[in-house]
């Protein structure tokens, strides 16, 4: 299943269900078939995504088992982390907050 994220402030984007559920968990939203992140909720959602990105970055540098460069397996070196997955949503939230527009999603 695909989740489509929309805002009148930015272009839409699509995310696989497994990754969208991870983003919903980070920002404290239920992974429903349709939903909204209101302007009032955006500062907390932005802060939560940035904290998750920072936490992943700190763990990658403090513990070799998380460091992408330390993996011998090519697939592990090409690992896509929270930072890459969250970036489209983070940009959408920031742009939408600046323009005063809600972010919605549907499947």
Protein Blocks (a to p, Z undefined) as FASTA:
>chain_A
ZZddddfkbccddddfklmmmmmmmnopacdfbdcddfklmmmmmmmmmmmmmmmmmmmm
momklmmklpmblklmmpccfklmmmmmmmmmmmmmmnopacdddZZ
